[in-house]
Amino acid sequence: MLEQRLPELLHKLPKVDLHLHLDGSIRESTLWEIAAEQGIKLPALSVEGLVPFMKVTEECRSLLEYLEKFDFVEGFLHQKHVLERIAYELVEQAAEQNCRYIEVRFGPQLHRSAGLSCEEVIDAVLCGLRRGEAEFGVAARGIAACLRHHSPHRNMEVISAAAAFKNQGLVAVDLAGPEAAFPAHLHRAVFEYAQLLDMPVTIHAGEAGGAENVYEAITRLGATRIGHGVRLREDMKVLELVHARGIVLEMCPISNYQTKAMDSWETYPIREYFDAGLKLTINTDNLTVSDTSLAKEYGVLIEKFGFTISEIGTLILNGVDAAFLRPEEKARLRAGFLNEFASLGLNPAVLAAPSQASATG
């Protein structure tokens, strides 16, 4: 029985993580070493003492409180070799989870206090991803994030810098940050510019804000993927739009629970969305801040919502199909996944049909 070897199987499944933040996934031991190197005093006497500053607990009350963990690490990440290191180590962490493909998002403007340009930040992260890819065999790409609380001018700088690396591993641009306080329309011109430069767009929306934010991200900012989208069901017309256009939702169950994007697991709409035929992918968001892994995320779906292994397989293949990769790259990746599913004893006939998510990017 598959259920009897479920933990082992969930670990061995080939995986995709499309919504993964660089600064939310730093190992505590790495931050400890970076602080020592930079001569920065830490509010802890040991690596273990950093946990409360870098991870949330079940008592986390909101997205704003969740984001405070990023404020803590931000001061350490302004040198090229540091950015390259944490990007490299994130690929290593992905390999430990049996990930085959990841997209790592980061905000270039957050790492410039030591004088780096946006271009230098992007280059450092991509160098780390490429080095990790070569060593660990995980295909790794970058997504440059604009920030809602930054000025359109600063975000325009991010788009310009990102476009210069479009064929060097930078595959898309994003808008992240405090969703409720800073509506996306403030940055409409920024993402119109991204579309002119033919940069794929994913937008954080429907997490701390309602379905109208998802509508705005799609119709005004050109998003083909939505980060989270939990509150989409608050407006059925927007839900129908997402379904009709084949918009992909990058859902992160454990993070969504921690940020109070829903009241409880009982009100989390992931089963409703899946059964309605929406294009769902399952992601970690932040390995360290959320203290999670893809196996944990899949476990939640099985325990709380009755997902089967075949349905988990469908969600994984959705991630392959939704990747910001060229069609031929996705075809190779998908074929490899199907072979691995078969080697694990899963029925490839169940999973071989094109999954819910169509080619994106």
Buried (B, 14 or more C-beta within 10 A) or exposed (E): EEEEEBEEBBBBBBBBBBBBBBBBBBBBEBBBBBBEEEEEEBEBEEBEEBBEBBBBEEEBEBBBBBBEBBEBBBEBBBBBEBBBBBBBBBBEBBBEBBBBBBBBBBBBBBBBEEEBEBBBBBBBBBBBBBBBBEEBEBBBBBBBBBBBEBEBEBBBBBBBBBBBBBEBBBBBBBBBBBBBEBBBEBBBEBBBBBBEBEBBBBBBBBBBBBBBBBBBBBEBBBBBBBBBBBBBBBBEEBBEBBBEEBBBBBBBBBBBBBBBBBEEBEEBBBBBBBEBEBBBBBBBBBBBBBBBBBBBBBBBBBEBBEBEBEBBBBBBBBBBBBBBBEEEBBBBBBEBBBEBBBEBEBEBEBBEEEBBBEBBB
